[in-house]
Amino acid sequence: MIVKEVTAILEELAPLAYAEDFDNVGLLVGRADTEVSGVLVTLDTLENVVDEAIAKKCNLIVSFHPIIFQGLKKLNGATYVERVVIKAIQHNIAIYSMHTALDNAMEGVNGKICDMLGLGKRKILIPKKGTIKKLSTYVPKADAAVLKEALFAAGAGNIGNYSHCSFTAEGTGSYQAGENANPTKGAIGKTHYEEETQINVTYRKANEAQVLTSLLKNHPYEEVAYELFTLENRDQQIGMGMIGELHVPMGEQAFLKLIKDKMQVSVIRHSKLLGKKVKRVAVLGGSGAFAIAAAKAAKADFFISADLKYHQFYEAENQIVLADIGHYETEQFTKQLLVDHLTKKIPNFAISLSESITNPIKYF
């Protein structure tokens, strides 16, 4: 396999189109057409991780966090970022990052936290804007059914738990073919009128390329008229954070112990306990203070995240318990998630889980 074939499998789980605008995801180092000898999956790409890849003969590192986040103006080894990039290039090792694309995936970072804690009835906490698109096109009535089925096969018309969704309208289209045209219907130089069907379908942003390819391949006209729109609707299966429910409510102290056990953390910083049972739990891997209001609005009893500042704990306002379990700790199981996904898709390929512990924070 080559690099782009492996990364295409990863993007089935977390399309890069769903990453946040500020992020730097995708293939950061290396060529997409390089043949892959082995894949090493890690949370962070540090020098010791590159050394591990060399030792295990892996020339593709799949990293959750991007080693290159901001622009590099020089590569002289002065920083750990520069040293990692230089060493990777010297040993022909590609580095691919998923980061917020995986944060926003239904079965991504937050889904894994829910798995670890045994949460059911899951929903996205903050559904993402700008991920639902709409295609409107016009086709002769006789060809409408075939074109619709082709668009459905390409991923259009899926809304939540429903598929093959569309809206059609009938009307009359007109055109006049120029002298260099090759019209499917009508004659050059004469205005042609055709009974047409307007087809409207929605699709996810990540599927746009295949939807448009299918449209152009299956439409009978030489020149295809179509319109694309970005809808204001939020996709309820894509976005930051997740909220779920414990199968059996439990006390706050008992739930804190459960978190420590299942998430393998040594310390939890939390806001005031409220003396009530815990049922609804919101989670957001990594820095999640921006989602406190959303967790409260969702009537969560607990919000588990990381990197909360002193004054942000006041935002609990006796409505919710805020639990900061550490940035690394919320994301540490993500690499196992990626290994499982790749192993399921390409079981006979060399996929390795990095043994390097990349957490920069220690506790005394």
C-alpha positions as CSV (number, residue, x, y, z in Angstrom):
1,M,0.0,0.0,0.0
2,I,1.0,3.6,-0.5
3,V,0.6,6.4,2.0
4,K,-2.5,7.9,0.5
5,E,-4.3,4.5,0.5
6,V,-3.7,4.2,4.2
7,T,-4.8,7.8,5.0
8,A,-7.9,7.3,2.9
9,I,-8.9,4.5,5.3
10,L,-8.3,6.8,8.2
11,E,-10.5,9.5,6.5
12,E,-13.4,7.0,6.3
13,L,-13.4,7.3,10.1
14,A,-12.6,11.1,10.3
15,P,-12.8,13.1,7.0
16,L,-10.3,16.0,7.1
17,A,-13.1,18.2,5.8
18,Y,-14.5,18.2,9.4
19,A,-11.3,19.6,11.0
20,E,-11.5,23.0,12.5
21,D,-10.3,25.9,10.4
22,F,-7.4,26.8,12.8
23,D,-6.0,23.2,12.7
24,N,-3.2,21.7,10.6
25,V,-4.2,18.2,9.6
26,G,-3.4,15.7,6.9
27,L,0.0,14.6,5.5
28,L,2.5,17.0,7.2
29,V,5.8,15.3,6.2
30,G,6.5,13.0,3.3
31,R,4.9,12.0,-0.1
32,A,1.5,10.5,-0.6
33,D,2.8,8.1,-3.2
34,T,5.4,6.5,-1.0
35,E,5.0,2.7,-0.4
36,V,4.3,2.0,3.2
37,S,6.5,-0.6,5.1
38,G,4.6,-0.2,8.4
39,V,2.5,2.2,10.4
40,L,3.2,3.5,13.8
41,V,0.2,5.1,15.6
42,T,0.9,7.7,18.3
43,L,-0.7,10.6,20.2
44,D,2.2,12.9,19.6
45,T,5.2,12.7,17.2
46,L,8.3,13.4,19.3
47,E,11.9,12.4,18.6
48,N,11.7,9.2,20.6
49,V,8.6,8.3,18.5
50,V,10.5,8.8,15.3
51,D,13.3,6.6,16.8
52,E,10.6,4.0,17.6
53,A,9.3,4.1,14.0
54,I,12.9,3.6,12.7
55,A,13.4,0.6,15.0
56,K,10.1,-1.0,14.0
57,K,10.7,-0.3,10.3
58,C,7.6,1.9,10.0
59,N,7.8,4.7,7.5
60,L,4.4,6.2,8.2
61,I,3.6,7.8,11.6
62,V,-0.1,8.4,12.2
63,S,-0.3,11.0,15.0
64,F,-3.3,12.5,16.6
65,H,-1.6,15.9,17.4
66,P,0.1,17.7,14.5
67,I,3.8,18.1,15.0
68,I,3.7,21.2,12.7
69,F,0.9,23.5,13.9
70,Q,2.2,26.9,13.0
71,G,4.4,27.9,10.0
72,L,8.1,26.9,10.2
73,K,10.4,29.7,8.9
74,K,13.6,27.6,9.3
75,L,14.8,24.0,9.8
76,N,18.0,24.0,11.8
77,G,17.1,21.8,14.7
78,A,16.8,24.6,17.3
79,T,13.4,23.3,18.5
80,Y,11.9,19.9,19.2
81,V,9.5,20.5,16.3
82,E,12.4,21.1,13.8
83,R,14.3,18.2,15.1
84,V,11.4,15.8,14.6
85,V,10.8,17.0,11.1
86,I,14.5,16.8,10.2
87,K,14.8,13.3,11.5
88,A,11.6,12.1,9.8
89,I,12.8,13.5,6.5
90,Q,16.3,12.0,6.9
91,H,14.8,8.6,7.4
92,N,12.0,8.9,4.8
93,I,9.3,8.7,7.3
94,A,5.9,10.3,6.6
95,I,3.9,12.0,9.3
96,Y,0.1,12.2,9.1
97,S,-2.1,14.0,11.7
98,M,-5.9,13.8,12.3
99,H,-6.5,16.0,15.4
100,T,-9.8,18.0,15.3
101,A,-11.1,15.9,12.4
102,L,-11.1,13.0,14.8
103,D,-12.4,15.2,17.6
104,N,-15.4,16.0,15.4
105,A,-16.1,12.4,14.4
106,M,-18.9,10.4,15.9
107,E,-16.7,7.4,16.6
108,G,-13.7,9.5,17.4
109,V,-12.0,10.9,20.5
110,N,-15.2,11.5,22.5
111,G,-16.8,8.3,21.4
112,K,-13.8,6.5,22.8
113,I,-14.1,8.3,26.1
114,C,-17.8,7.3,26.2
115,D,-16.7,3.7,25.5
116,M,-14.3,3.8,28.4
117,L,-16.9,5.1,30.8
118,G,-19.7,2.9,29.6
119,L,-22.0,5.8,28.4
120,G,-25.0,5.0,26.3
121,K,-27.6,7.1,24.4
122,R,-24.9,9.3,23.0
123,K,-25.3,12.5,21.1
124,I,-22.9,15.2,19.8
125,L,-22.6,18.0,22.4
126,I,-21.9,20.8,19.9
127,P,-23.0,19.9,16.4
128,K,-20.8,21.4,13.7
129,K,-21.9,24.1,11.3
130,G,-21.1,24.2,7.6
131,T,-20.9,20.5,7.0
132,I,-24.2,20.0,5.2
133,K,-24.3,20.9,1.5
134,K,-27.1,20.9,-1.1
135,L,-26.9,20.1,-4.8
136,S,-29.6,21.3,-7.2
137,T,-29.5,20.2,-10.9
138,Y,-31.7,19.8,-13.9
139,V,-32.1,16.7,-16.1
140,P,-34.5,15.4,-18.8
141,K,-37.4,13.7,-17.1
142,A,-36.6,10.4,-18.7
143,D,-33.1,10.4,-17.1
144,A,-34.1,11.7,-13.6
145,A,-34.5,8.3,-11.9
146,V,-31.1,7.0,-13.1
147,L,-29.3,10.2,-12.1
148,K,-30.9,10.2,-8.6
149,E,-29.8,6.6,-7.9
150,A,-26.3,7.5,-9.0
151,L,-26.2,10.5,-6.7
152,F,-27.5,8.3,-3.8
153,A,-24.8,5.7,-4.5
154,A,-22.2,8.5,-4.2
155,G,-23.4,9.5,-0.7
156,A,-26.0,12.1,-1.5
157,G,-29.5,12.1,0.1
158,N,-28.4,10.8,3.5
159,I,-29.9,12.7,6.5
160,G,-29.4,11.1,9.9
161,N,-30.9,7.7,9.9
162,Y,-32.5,8.2,6.5
163,S,-31.2,7.6,3.0
164,H,-32.4,8.3,-0.6
165,C,-33.7,11.7,0.4
166,S,-34.5,14.1,-2.4
167,F,-37.0,16.7,-3.6
168,T,-37.9,17.0,-7.3
169,A,-39.9,19.5,-9.3
170,E,-41.0,19.5,-13.0
171,G,-40.5,22.3,-15.5
172,T,-39.3,23.3,-18.9
173,G,-35.7,24.0,-19.7
174,S,-34.3,25.7,-22.8
175,Y,-30.9,26.0,-24.5
176,Q,-29.4,26.8,-27.9
177,A,-26.3,24.8,-28.9
178,G,-23.4,26.7,-30.4
179,E,-21.5,25.6,-33.5
180,N,-18.8,23.7,-31.5
181,A,-21.4,22.0,-29.2
182,N,-22.4,18.3,-29.3
183,P,-25.9,18.5,-27.9
184,T,-27.6,15.3,-26.5
185,K,-30.9,16.7,-27.7
186,G,-31.8,19.4,-30.1
187,A,-29.9,20.9,-33.1
188,I,-27.0,23.4,-33.4
189,G,-28.3,26.9,-33.8
190,K,-31.8,26.2,-32.8
191,T,-33.4,26.8,-29.4
192,H,-34.5,23.5,-27.8
193,Y,-37.1,23.1,-25.1
194,E,-37.0,20.1,-22.9
195,E,-39.3,18.8,-20.1
196,E,-36.9,18.5,-17.2
197,T,-36.8,17.4,-13.6
198,Q,-35.1,19.5,-11.0
199,I,-33.3,17.3,-8.5
200,N,-32.4,18.6,-5.0
201,V,-30.3,16.5,-2.7
202,T,-28.2,17.2,0.4
203,Y,-24.9,15.6,1.1
204,R,-22.0,15.9,3.6
205,K,-19.2,18.3,2.8
206,A,-16.7,15.4,2.9
207,N,-18.6,13.6,0.1
208,E,-18.6,16.6,-2.3
209,A,-15.9,15.3,-4.7
210,Q,-17.6,11.9,-5.3
211,V,-21.1,13.5,-5.5
212,L,-19.9,15.9,-8.2
213,T,-18.0,13.2,-10.0
214,S,-21.2,11.0,-10.1
215,L,-23.3,14.0,-11.3
216,L,-21.0,14.7,-14.3
217,K,-20.5,11.0,-15.1
218,N,-24.2,10.1,-15.1
219,H,-25.8,13.3,-16.4
220,P,-26.7,13.0,-20.2
221,Y,-26.0,16.7,-21.1
222,E,-22.7,17.8,-22.5
223,E,-22.8,20.9,-20.2
224,V,-24.3,20.2,-16.8
225,A,-26.1,23.0,-15.0
226,Y,-26.0,22.7,-11.2
227,E,-25.9,24.8,-8.0
228,L,-24.2,24.2,-4.7
229,F,-25.3,25.6,-1.4
230,T,-23.9,25.4,2.2
231,L,-26.8,25.0,4.6
232,E,-27.2,26.5,8.0
233,N,-28.5,23.1,9.4
234,R,-26.1,21.4,11.9
235,D,-25.2,17.8,11.3
236,Q,-26.1,16.0,14.5
237,Q,-23.5,13.3,14.0
238,I,-20.5,15.6,13.5
239,G,-19.1,18.0,16.1
240,M,-17.2,18.7,19.3
241,G,-17.9,16.8,22.5
242,M,-20.5,14.2,23.3
243,I,-23.2,13.6,25.9
244,G,-24.3,10.2,27.1
245,E,-25.9,8.5,30.0
246,L,-24.8,5.9,32.6
247,H,-26.9,2.8,32.5
248,V,-27.4,3.1,36.3
249,P,-27.1,6.4,38.1
250,M,-24.4,6.6,40.8
251,G,-23.1,8.9,43.4
252,E,-20.6,11.7,42.6
253,Q,-17.8,10.2,44.7
254,A,-18.3,6.8,43.2
255,F,-18.4,8.3,39.7
256,L,-15.1,10.2,40.4
257,K,-13.6,6.8,41.4
258,L,-14.9,5.3,38.2
259,I,-13.3,8.0,36.1
260,K,-9.9,7.5,37.8
261,D,-10.2,3.7,37.2
262,K,-11.4,3.7,33.7
263,M,-9.5,6.7,32.4
264,Q,-6.3,5.7,34.3
265,V,-5.8,9.0,35.9
266,S,-4.0,9.8,39.2
267,V,-5.6,13.1,40.0
268,I,-8.9,14.9,39.1
269,R,-9.4,18.6,39.6
270,H,-13.1,19.2,40.0
271,S,-15.7,21.9,41.0
272,K,-17.9,21.6,44.0
273,L,-19.8,18.3,44.3
274,L,-23.6,18.9,44.4
275,G,-24.8,15.9,46.4
276,K,-26.9,14.3,43.7
277,K,-26.8,11.2,41.5
278,V,-24.9,11.2,38.3
279,K,-26.8,10.1,35.2
280,R,-26.0,12.5,32.2
281,V,-22.4,13.0,31.4
282,A,-20.8,15.3,28.9
283,V,-17.2,14.7,27.7
284,L,-14.8,16.6,25.5
285,G,-11.2,15.4,24.9
286,G,-8.5,17.9,25.2
287,S,-9.0,21.6,26.0
288,G,-12.8,21.9,26.5
289,A,-13.6,24.9,28.6
290,F,-15.4,26.5,25.7
291,A,-18.1,23.7,26.0
292,I,-19.0,24.3,29.6
293,A,-22.1,26.3,28.7
294,A,-23.2,23.6,26.2
295,A,-22.8,20.9,28.8
296,K,-25.0,22.9,31.2
297,A,-27.6,23.6,28.5
298,A,-27.7,19.8,27.8
299,K,-28.5,19.2,31.5
300,A,-25.4,17.2,32.1
301,D,-24.6,16.2,35.7
302,F,-20.9,16.0,35.0
303,F,-18.6,17.5,32.3
304,I,-15.3,15.7,31.8
305,S,-12.6,17.6,29.9
306,A,-9.1,19.2,30.4
307,D,-7.1,22.4,30.7
308,L,-9.8,24.3,32.8
309,K,-8.5,27.5,34.3
310,Y,-9.1,28.6,37.9
311,H,-11.9,31.0,37.1
312,Q,-13.6,28.6,34.7
313,F,-14.5,26.3,37.5
314,Y,-16.8,29.1,38.8
315,E,-18.9,28.6,35.6
316,A,-20.3,25.4,37.1
317,E,-22.6,27.7,39.1
318,N,-23.9,24.8,41.2
319,Q,-25.6,23.3,38.1
320,I,-22.9,20.8,37.1
321,V,-19.7,19.2,38.3
322,L,-16.7,20.1,36.1
323,A,-13.9,17.5,36.1
324,D,-10.5,18.2,34.6
325,I,-8.7,14.9,34.3
326,G,-5.8,16.2,32.1
327,H,-5.2,16.8,28.4
328,Y,-3.2,13.6,27.7
329,E,-5.5,11.6,29.9
330,T,-8.6,12.5,27.9
331,E,-7.0,11.6,24.6
332,Q,-4.6,8.7,25.5
333,F,-6.9,5.9,24.2
334,T,-7.2,7.6,20.8
335,K,-4.2,5.8,19.4
336,Q,-5.8,2.4,20.3
337,L,-8.9,3.6,18.5
338,L,-6.9,4.2,15.3
339,V,-5.0,1.0,15.6
340,D,-8.3,-0.9,15.9
341,H,-9.7,0.9,12.8
342,L,-6.7,0.2,10.6
343,T,-6.4,-3.4,11.8
344,K,-10.0,-4.0,10.9
345,K,-9.6,-2.5,7.5
346,I,-6.2,-3.9,6.6
347,P,-5.7,-6.9,8.9
348,N,-2.6,-8.3,7.2
349,F,-0.7,-5.0,7.3
350,A,2.0,-4.0,9.9
351,I,0.2,-1.7,12.3
352,S,2.0,-0.8,15.5
353,L,0.7,1.0,18.7
354,S,3.5,3.3,19.9
355,E,4.9,2.3,23.2
356,S,6.2,5.8,23.8
357,I,4.5,7.8,26.6
358,T,4.3,11.4,25.3
359,N,2.6,13.0,28.2
360,P,4.7,16.1,29.1
361,I,3.0,16.6,32.5
362,K,4.1,14.7,35.6
363,Y,2.6,14.6,39.0
364,F,4.3,14.5,42.4
